[in-house]
């Protein structure tokens, strides 16, 4: 039977690009032909988002494409606003150069796309919409809409790495989820008294409030993730800069002095969603297409990148076969379940109701982490490297 490609990857975000670049670079998979389906144009989009990538993710990405424009996060300060108890995680305790990195989304995309463009085994279909794939015992057929009209592609395997779980539905696949009744206000702030390479996770009565260092003059610029009730988030989005800064200062406190400015505000709804099963015959679902997480621990993309690299490794050992996809799903099950459970637990623990009722308990938990270094180390290593199998 004739195939146009060995593999079709639907979605050209960081996870899809990591799979394509990993296949093109690895000796055992370099000969595989890959179709990369991208809804966007051929040029990287100027996306203002900041990604929180762990040091483990950097180790995975460096051979494939790592941007220069990154800010190391060497310490993370975790605390409850207005309550006792705090935890400080320092990279020196784990003999690492950094715990993670604040990475501009567009910079990471450019680094991965530039490397993809130099490969001969990957054909990128820009400005292309994929329809629902159809599989049989021999392969997968995908209908696409391109700039030049409709087209059909035939491949041995299909990897869905685009969008949210709701967009990855297929026969026999279930999408389960949880509405946190929160949304996040994203933006960039400048502070009066910056602390270099220090990230903050402040749990307020509304939910988590995170600040990631992104450099700037005097290292005073931070990416903001401010979780709260949807109505409050909409109000902060619509209000003046001064009103947002005053409210932010009241919630965060004065540990970095005055908040001097805020810009590029955007709203992101918060839900937990997961697709199961992730593998059906000759099709697999990975990254954000398989699960979306609350940003409380910054684990969403890190989990997706571990998906991508494990998939490349499985294809290297098993070839473009259903057995490779089954191996991938088996190897990723434990890490995925642990990460989803931890993230969901934190998000639910610090929702508006529980954050007030159990404030003393949470404060004691932060304090106890400082007293039990082995527990703190286990938690930190899960967030940095995940669970490998």
N, C-alpha and C positions, 0 to 999 in steps of 0.2 A: 504493500500500500504506500502511495506517495504522501509524504509530509512536506509542508512548507517550512516547518521549523521543528526542532526537537522540543522546544519549550516556549510557551507564551507567558509573559509576565504582564498582568493588567495592573497598571499603577506605576508611575515613575516618580514617587516621592523618595525620601531617604531609604526606606526599607526595600522597595522595588529596585532602586538603583544599586543598593548594596548587593542584592542577589545577582543582578546582571553583571556588575563589575567583578564580583567574586568568582562567578563562573568563567568569565573571560580571562581571569588571571591564573586560576588554578590549573595545573598541568593536566589533571585527570578529566577536567570538564571544558578545557579550552576549545575543543573541537565541536562542542554542542552549539547549534544555531539557535538564536534567541530572538523573539519578537518582543519588543518593549512598547506597550500601549500607553501613550501619554495624552491626557486630555488637554494639556497645556501646549503652548508654542514651543519651538525648538530652543528659544533662549530662556535661561532661568528667570523665574519671576522674582521681582523685588519684594520679598515677604518680610515684614518687620518683626516677626516673632523671634524670640530667643529660646533656644533649646537647652535643656539641662542634660548633658551627657556625662555618664559616669566614667571613671578612669578605665573600667573594664571595656566600655564601649569604644574609648579611644584606642585601646590595644587591638580591638577588632577592625576598626576603620583605618588605622594608619597605613596598612599596606595597600588600601584601596583608594584613599583620598581623604586627607585631613586638612582643613583650612588653616591658614595662618592666623586669621582673625578670631582667636579664642581667648577667653579669660579664665585662668585656673581658679578653682574653688578649693582652698586648702583647709578651711575650717567651716563648720556649719554649727550655728547657735540655734538650739531648739528650746522654746520656752512657752509658758502661758502668760499672757498679758494680765498683770494685776494679781498674780498668784505666785507662791513659792515654787521652787523646783525648776531646774533647767539641765540640759545636756549639751555638752560641747564635744563635737567630733572633730578630731585633728588628724590630718593625713600623716603626720610624723609618728602617730601611734601604730600605724600600719605599714610603715616604711615605704610610703608612696609619695611621688612628687606632688600629687593632688588627689582629692577625693573625686573631683569631677571638673567639668568645664562649662562655662556659659558660651554657647556657640550661636552666632546668627544663622537663622534658617537658610537665608539666601547664600551665605558663604559656604555652608556645607553642601548645598545643592550644586553650586558652581564647581566645587572640588570633585564631586562624584560624576557630574555630567561631563566635565572636561576629560576625565579618564575613560568614560563610556564612549565618547566620540572618537577616541583613538583606536578602539577595538574594532576588529573586522567581523567578529562572530555575532555582534548585536546589531539588529536593525530596529531603529527607533521610529515609531509611527506617531508623529506629533499632531496635535489638534485632532485627536481621534477618540471616538466614543465606542465603547465595547457594549455589545448586546449580551443577553444571557447565553452562556456557553452550553453546548450539547455534547455529551460524551457517549462513547460506545466502548466496546471491549478493546478496540484497537487504538483509539486516540480521542482527541477533543476538537470540535469544530467551533470556531468563534466568528460571528458576524460583526463587522466593524463599520463605522461611518467615518470616512476620512474627508479631507478637503476636496478630494477628487472623486468622491462618490462611494457607494457601498462596496464592500469587499469581504470575502470569506477566507479565513486562515485555518489551516489544519496542522495540529501538533500532537506530539506524543503525550505531553503534560501541560497543564495550565496552572499558574500560580496567581491567586487573587491577592493583590497588595494595595488596593485602592480604596480610599474612603473609609466609612464607618461600617460596623457590622450590619447595620440595616441594609446597606447596599450590597451585601455579599450573600444574600439569601438564595437558596437553591432547594430542590426537592430533597427532603430528608434532613435539612439543616435547620436547627432551631436557634433563634436569637433570644437570649435571656438578658434581663437588665434590671437596673434599679435607678429610679429618679431621686437624686439627692436633694432636690428642691433648693438647689444652689446654682449660681452662675459666677463666673470669674471675670473680674475687671482686669484686663491686661494693659500694660503701658510701660513707660519709662519715667523714672524719677531721678532727680539730682538731690543729693544730701549735703548738708553743711560740714559734717565731720565724718568722712568716710573711713572705713576700716578695710584695708586692702585684702583682697582674696577671701573675704569673709561673707558667707551667705547666711541668711536669716530665715527661720521658719517660726513665726509667732502665731500661736493658736489663740484666737480671740473668741468671744462669746458667739460670734457669727460663723466662724470657720477659720481655716488656715489663711495666713497672710505671709507670702514668701517674697524675699528680695534677693536677686542674683546679681553679683557684681559683673558689670560689663565694661569697666574701664572709664574712658573719658578723661577730661582734665582733672588731675589730682585723684583719679580713680573714684570719682564722685557719682558716677552714673550706675543705676541699678534697674534691672528688669523687674517689674512688679506683677505679682499674681495675687489678687485680692478676692477671696471667696466670700460670698454672702448671699442673702436671700435675693431672688431675682428682682423684686421691686426695688430694693435698696441699691442693687448694682445698676439698674436702669437709671435711678435718680443720680447716682454718682457719675454715670456716663453723661447725663444731660446737663449736670450742674457746671458751675464755673470752676476754673483751675483752683482758685483760692479755697472754695468750699471743699473740694476733694482733698486738697492738701491739709486743711485744718482737721478734717475727719480722719485722714490717714495718720496724722501726728497723734491724735487722741488715742487711736487704737494701738499704734506701734510703740509710742513712747519716745523718749529723747536720747536713746542710746547712740544715735548718729546725728544728733543735733536737729536742726530745722530741715524739713523737706522744702527745697527751694523751687522746684518746678515739676510739672507732670505733663507728658505729651503722648501722642499716638495711642490714645485710649481705644480699647475694643472690648467686646463682650463675648464670652465663650460659655455656652451652657454645659452643665456638668451632669454626666450620667455614667453609670457602669453598664457596659454591654459586652456580651461575649457570645461567640458563635461556637456551637458544638454539633457534630464533630467537625474538626478542622480539615480532615482529609476524607474525601469520598472518591475512591477509585483513582482516577487520573487527575484529580483536581485537589489543590490545597489552598487554604486561606491563612494568611500570615499578617503580622503587624496590626495596624489600626483596623484593617478589614476583619480581623479575628477578634479583637477586643479593644475597647476604649476604657481608660482608667481615669479616676479622679487625679488631679495634678498634685495631691498632697505630698507625695514623696518623689515626684518627678520620674516615675518609672515607665511611663507609656512607651516612649521611643526606645529606651534602653532594652525593654523586653522585646520590642519588634526587631531590633538589630541582632539580638541573640537568636531570634527566630531565623533571620536571614542567613546568618553565618552557619547555623546548624543545618539548614536546608542545603546550602552549598556543599557542606561536608558530606551529607547523606547522598547527594547526587554524584559526588566524586567517587564514593564507594560502590553505589548500586546502579549508577547510570540513570538515564531518563526513564525510570520505570515506576510503577505503583509501589514497588517494594521500597524504593527510596523515600517516597512520601510517608509510608507507614513507619519507617525508621525515624524520620524527622518528628512525626507526631509523638511517637513513644519517648524519644529523648527529650522533648520539650515539655512533656506533661507536668512533671514535678515542679520545675521552675515557674511555669505559668501559673499553676495552682497556688503556690506559695506567694508569688508576687500579687496576684489578684486578691487573695485573702488578706494579706497585710495591708494593701492599699485601701481596700473596701472597709476593713476594720478601723483604720485611722480616720477615714472620711466620715464614717457613721459615728465614731466616738466623739468627734468634734463638730457635730452638727449643732444647730442653735439650741435645741432643747437639752441634749446630754451635756454639752459643754458647760452649761450653768449648773446642772444638778450634780455632776460628778467632778467639778473643778478640783476639790482637794485630792481626790483619788488620782487624777491625772498628774497633778503637781508632784504627788508622792512617787508616781511611776517614773517621772523624769529624774527625780532625785535618786531613786533606787538604781537606775541605769548607771549613774556615776559610781555607785557603790559596788556594782558587779560588772567589772570590765569584760569578763568573758561573754556575758549576755549582750553587752553593748557592741563588742567586736563581732559577734555572730550576726547581729542585726545590720551593722555597717557593711559587712562583707556581702550579705545578701543583696543590699541595695547597690553596691559597687560592681559586683561580679555576677550576681545571680547564682543559681544552682546548676552546676555543670554535670552532664551525664554522658 
